[in-house]
């Protein structure tokens, strides 16, 4: 049985990925586990995030959520997508036309998962814990309605 992906949590993951890259220049998560009740993302960093940095990430994600940005998609050729995005995490059967999910002017990336229509549907984002081991920062997060 195929696992259902939570639209709200998956969309929040996109915003978190872009926020982490903007603040710490670490790229998108290198590993993620997205669930309805709680989720986690791992990022390559040189040192652990401070408590203030964790709260800064949380604030910035929530600013995007509250901005109620539209979430849209476009389909481009695999060649075009390969020039603009890292396609390494897309499944091999993603096809010749790649779906790019855009969150307002904040984020754009290839994705096959479901998303909200606008960020206002996500609810409040909060980080429950942050850890660090062997050059990897792990953020665990949840959503409130």
C-alpha positions in Angstrom: 0.0 0.0 0.0 1.4 3.4 -1.0 1.9 5.9 1.8 -0.3 9.1 1.6 1.8 12.2 1.6 0.4 15.1 3.7 0.0 18.1 1.5 0.5 20.6 4.3 3.6 19.0 5.7 5.1 18.4 2.3 4.6 22.1 1.3 6.1 23.1 4.7 9.2 21.0 3.8 9.7 23.0 0.6 9.6 26.3 2.5 11.9 24.9 5.2 14.4 23.7 2.5 14.5 27.1 0.8 14.8 28.9 4.2 17.7 26.8 5.3 19.5 27.4 2.0 18.9 31.1 2.1 20.1 31.4 5.7 22.9 28.9 5.8 23.8 28.2 2.1 23.5 24.4 2.7 21.2 23.4 -0.2 18.0 21.4 0.2 17.8 18.6 2.8 20.0 15.6 2.1 17.4 13.4 3.9 13.8 13.9 4.9 11.0 11.9 6.6 7.7 13.6 6.1 4.7 12.5 8.1 1.4 14.1 9.1 2.1 14.3 12.8 5.8 15.1 12.8 8.6 15.3 10.3 12.4 15.7 10.1 14.9 17.1 7.6 18.7 16.8 7.6 21.1 19.5 6.3 24.9 19.4 5.8 26.3 22.1 8.2 29.7 22.7 9.8 28.3 23.3 13.2 25.0 22.9 15.2 22.4 25.6 14.9 22.1 27.9 17.9 18.7 28.3 19.6 18.4 31.8 18.1 19.2 30.4 14.6 16.5 27.7 15.1 13.9 30.3 16.1 15.0 32.5 13.1 14.3 29.5 10.7 10.9 29.0 12.4 10.0 32.7 12.1 11.0 32.9 8.4 9.1 29.8 7.5 6.0 31.2 9.3 6.4 34.5 7.4 6.1 32.6 4.1 3.1 30.6 5.5 1.3 33.8 6.6 2.0 35.5 3.3 -0.5 33.1 1.8 1.6 32.6 -1.4 0.1 30.7 -4.2 1.6 27.2 -4.9 1.7 26.6 -8.7 3.3 24.1 -11.0 4.7 24.0 -14.5 6.1 21.2 -16.6 9.4 21.6 -18.4 11.6 19.2 -20.4 14.0 17.1 -18.5 16.9 18.8 -20.3 15.6 22.3 -19.2 15.1 21.1 -15.6 18.6 19.5 -15.5 20.1 22.9 -16.3 18.1 24.7 -13.5 17.7 22.1 -10.8 19.3 19.1 -9.1 17.3 16.1 -10.4 19.2 13.5 -8.3 16.3 12.9 -5.9 13.6 12.5 -8.6 12.6 8.9 -9.3 13.9 7.4 -12.5 10.4 7.1 -13.9 9.6 10.8 -13.5 9.4 11.0 -17.3 10.6 13.5 -20.0 8.6 16.4 -18.6 9.5 17.4 -15.1 7.0 19.1 -12.8 8.4 22.2 -11.1 6.5 23.2 -8.0 6.7 27.0 -7.2 5.8 28.6 -3.9 5.2 32.3 -4.9 8.6 33.8 -5.7 10.1 32.1 -2.7 10.9 28.6 -3.9 10.9 26.4 -7.0 12.0 22.8 -7.3 11.2 19.6 -9.1 8.7 17.5 -7.2 6.2 14.7 -7.7 4.4 15.1 -4.4 1.1 16.8 -3.5 0.9 20.4 -2.2 -1.5 22.9 -0.8 -3.0 25.6 -3.2 -1.5 28.4 -1.1 0.8 28.6 1.9 -2.0 29.9 4.2 -3.4 26.4 4.3 -0.3 25.1 6.0 -0.9 26.4 9.5 1.7 27.3 12.1 5.1 25.7 11.6 7.3 25.0 14.7 10.5 23.2 15.2 10.3 20.7 18.1 14.0 19.9 18.3 17.3 20.4 16.5 20.3 18.1 16.7 23.7 17.8 15.2 25.9 14.8 14.5 28.8 14.2 12.1 28.3 17.4 10.1 24.5 17.0 9.8 21.9 19.2 11.4 18.6 17.5 11.9 15.4 19.6 12.4 12.2 18.0 13.7 9.0 19.9 13.1 5.3 19.9 13.4 2.3 22.0 12.2 -0.5 23.5 14.2 -3.9 24.3 12.5 
